[in-house]
Amino acid sequence: MKRLDITAVSVFIVALALLAGVIWLGEQVPVDVNCINAGGCEQISSYATVNLEFSRPVQADQVEKLWLTQPAVQGTWEWLDESHARWRANTPFRSGQQISLLLNAGQVGKSGESIKQNKIWPAVIRQPLVVVLKRIGDQQELYSMGVDGDPAEKQLTHTGGKVLDFKPAPDGETIAMSVVNEKKGVDIWTVRRDGSQQVKLLDCGLDVCTTPDWSLVSYEIVYTRSSAGLNPNGPKGAPRVWLLNSQSGETAPLFEDAQKVGYGAVWSPDGQHFSIWNGLEGGIMVVNRNGDQSIILNSANGDTGSWSPDSKKLYFADIVQSETSFRNVVLTADFEQNRVTFLLGGNAAGDGISYTNPVCSPTGDWLAVAVQPDVKVPGRKMYLYDLKGGDGISLTSDLSRIVSFYSWTPAGDRLLFQSDKLGGKEEEVEIWAVDLKSGKNVKVTNGVRYPRWLP
């Protein structure tokens, strides 16, 4: 062999050895992983949602194979990129329950790197807070508080009193809200559960963007958008449904048809459908995630209904008129059976009683409804209907009040609602929470509105 050939071969061997060394060294660099929840992983929401950050790009399938929980529960992964992921339990835990989240050691890196030691996060399911809109003069901001007064009332937002509506994310870490801007349009903002990081998520300019609703299984928000039109100072255009990626900020209309209207869209629990109010078409529009398939559920009630936890049914109200009066009834749309049936108020025994605004519990056991025993008396009481047994129980009895704006905790063990006194003042508005297990009713606060759980 010639000297030149020997030199070339030697150089090649050295280069190969160096490359092997680099690869070997790279494989020895450990992959670190951290929980980046706003409040750490010691106390987490009912869905045990965990946001993880990896020090190096990883293989999603390998990470998912190494993940365990105690007690064992199925969950859903969502990857933002190769170094950031979110896991959430498919079944919510009860407040106070202790769990362990475990990521076993193993090879996960894109270049063969490994997690060298098991990572364990002991956690407790935190007690949910209550978030409300509090009005001071002609301004209103978001406040949070504990059910039993611990923690005490805390102001979360500082917008100059311009918050219109809001919706907490399913993991309870963030709240989306509609905020009036200087152009008299309405933008979408977010704020963390502790009141930090108040950020404008979507600048809507002269348009009005309201009713944000979070997907249970993704980073998406569905919202209502009304265009400013040709005259910025004139009335806004018809409401339309838009989607917003809360991570990238990308937004687009749900429907390709620009003439398709809709208001107050609500995600199904599986993230595959929406229920949308569309008065022009006569009721509730149920639409798939792509916006290209829809049906109409006839209703004159103006509500978007409530999904069953398996997303196979929608409970909604409609108005039944007689010669002398009208009443509200509750119906069930069963999408597997492709039929709509009466549930409450649809028989002789229900005559004269109005049932409205049904909200299904996350367990699928109970339906919370407002009951008006006499259509000539406007008072409404809080009522729970047993979807499996067919019986019902009244949670309130005072017909000098009207109950509204009720919601369940993710575990379905507590119900929150607003109680307004007929002809009463702002300070007479009461917020109540009911513990289903103990049957205990707790007055959370008064003088505020639109309560929601912050898991």
Long-range contacts (C-beta under 8 A, 24 or more apart in sequence): 23-111, 23-112, 26-111, 26-112, 26-113, 27-109, 27-111, 27-112, 27-113, 27-114, 29-56, 29-113, 30-55, 30-113, 30-114, 30-115, 30-116, 31-55, 31-56, 31-58, 31-108, 31-109, 31-113, 31-114, 31-115, 32-115, 33-103, 33-115, 33-119, 35-121, 37-173, 38-173, 38-174, 38-192, 38-193, 38-194, 38-196, 39-173, 39-193, 39-194, 41-101, 41-121, 41-123, 42-122, 42-123, 42-124, 43-123, 43-124, 43-125, 43-126, 44-123, 44-124, 44-125, 44-126, 45-125, 45-126, 45-128, 45-170, 45-171, 45-172, 45-173, 45-410, 45-455, 46-92, 46-93, 46-94, 46-95, 46-125, 46-128, 46-172, 46-409, 46-410, 46-411, 46-455, 47-88, 47-89, 47-92, 47-93, 47-170, 47-171, 47-410, 47-455, 48-73, 48-75, 48-87, 48-88, 48-89, 48-93, 48-99, 48-101, 48-123, 48-125, 49-86, 49-87, 49-88, 49-89, 49-170, 49-171, 49-172, 49-173, 50-86, 50-87, 50-88, 50-101, 50-121, 51-84, 51-85, 51-86, 51-173, 52-84, 52-85, 52-86, 52-87, 52-103, 53-83, 53-84, 54-82, 54-83, 54-84, 54-85, 54-108, 55-83, 56-83, 56-109, 56-110, 56-111, 56-113, 57-82, 57-83, 57-109, 57-110, 57-111, 58-82, 58-83, 58-108, 58-109, 58-110, 59-108, 59-109, 59-110, 60-85, 62-106, 62-107, 62-108, 63-103, 63-108, 65-106, 66-103, 66-104, 66-105, 66-106, 66-108, 66-115, 67-102, 67-103, 67-104, 68-101, 68-102, 68-103, 68-104, 69-99, 69-100, 69-101, 69-102, 70-99, 70-100, 70-102, 71-99, 76-217, 78-217, 78-218, 78-219, 80-219, 80-247, 82-110, 88-170, 88-171, 88-217, 92-362, 92-410, 92-411, 92-412, 93-125, 93-411, 94-125, 94-411, 94-413, 95-125, 95-126, 95-127, 95-128, 95-409, 95-411, 95-413, 96-124, 96-125, 96-127, 97-124, 97-125, 98-122, 98-123, 98-124, 98-125, 99-123, 99-124, 99-125, 126-172, 126-455, 128-172, 128-409, 128-410, 128-414, 128-453, 128-454, 128-455, 129-172, 129-193, 129-453, 129-454, 130-416, 130-431, 130-433, 130-444, 130-445, 130-451, 130-452, 130-453, 130-454, 131-156, 131-166, 131-168, 131-175, 131-451, 131-452, 131-453, 131-454, 132-431, 132-445, 132-448, 132-449, 132-450, 132-451, 132-452, 133-163, 133-165, 133-166, 133-448, 133-449, 133-450, 134-447, 134-448, 134-449, 135-426, 135-448, 135-449, 136-161, 137-161, 142-166, 142-175, 142-177, 142-191, 143-448, 144-193, 144-195, 144-454, 145-444, 145-445, 147-414, 147-433, 147-442, 147-444, 148-442, 153-445, 154-195, 155-195, 156-191, 156-193, 156-194, 156-195, 157-191, 157-195, 157-198, 158-198, 159-189, 159-198, 164-210, 165-210, 165-211, 165-212, 165-450, 166-212, 166-450, 166-452, 167-211, 167-212, 167-213, 167-214, 167-452, 168-193, 168-214, 168-452, 168-453, 168-454, 168-455, 169-214, 170-214, 170-216, 170-410, 170-455, 171-455, 172-454, 172-455, 174-246, 175-454, 176-201, 176-212, 176-214, 176-221, 176-246, 177-212, 178-209, 178-210, 178-211, 178-212, 178-223, 181-205, 183-232, 185-209, 185-228, 186-210, 188-212, 188-221, 188-223, 188-244, 190-246, 193-454, 201-244, 201-246, 201-249, 202-244, 202-249, 202-251, 206-232, 207-236, 208-236, 209-242, 211-263, 211-264, 211-265, 212-244, 213-265, 213-266, 213-267, 214-246, 214-267, 215-267, 215-271, 216-267, 216-269, 216-270, 216-271, 217-270, 217-271, 218-271, 219-245, 219-246, 219-247, 220-244, 220-245, 220-246, 220-271, 221-245, 221-246, 222-254, 222-265, 222-266, 222-267, 222-274, 223-265, 224-262, 224-263, 224-264, 224-265, 225-253, 239-263, 241-265, 241-274, 241-276, 241-291, 254-287, 254-291, 255-291, 256-291, 256-292, 262-287, 264-304, 265-304, 266-304, 266-305, 266-307, 268-307, 268-311, 269-307, 269-308, 269-309, 269-310, 269-311, 270-310, 270-311, 272-311, 273-311, 275-304, 275-305, 275-307, 275-314, 275-316, 276-304, 277-302, 277-303, 277-304, 283-318, 284-314, 284-316, 286-314, 286-333, 286-335, 297-331, 297-333, 297-340, 301-328, 301-356, 301-357, 303-356, 303-357, 305-333, 305-358, 306-358, 306-359, 306-360, 306-367, 307-360, 308-360, 308-364, 309-360, 309-361, 309-362, 309-363, 309-364, 310-364, 312-336, 315-343, 315-358, 315-359, 315-360, 315-367, 316-358, 317-355, 317-356, 317-357, 317-358, 320-345, 325-375, 325-376, 326-375, 327-351, 327-352, 327-353, 327-354, 327-372, 327-375, 328-354, 328-355, 328-356, 328-372, 329-354, 329-355, 330-355, 330-356, 330-358, 330-367, 330-369, 343-367, 343-385, 344-369, 344-385, 354-380, 355-383, 356-380, 357-404, 357-406, 359-406, 359-407, 359-408, 360-387, 361-408, 361-412, 362-408, 362-409, 362-410, 362-411, 362-412, 363-411, 363-412, 365-412, 366-412, 366-436, 368-406, 368-408, 368-415, 368-417, 370-402, 370-403, 370-404, 370-406, 373-399, 374-399, 378-402, 378-422, 379-422, 380-404, 382-406, 382-415, 382-417, 382-419, 382-434, 384-415, 384-436, 395-434, 395-441, 396-432, 401-430, 405-449, 405-450, 405-451, 407-451, 407-452, 407-453, 408-453, 409-453, 409-455, 410-453, 410-455, 412-436, 413-437, 414-453, 416-444, 416-451, 416-452, 416-453, 417-451, 418-449, 418-450, 418-451
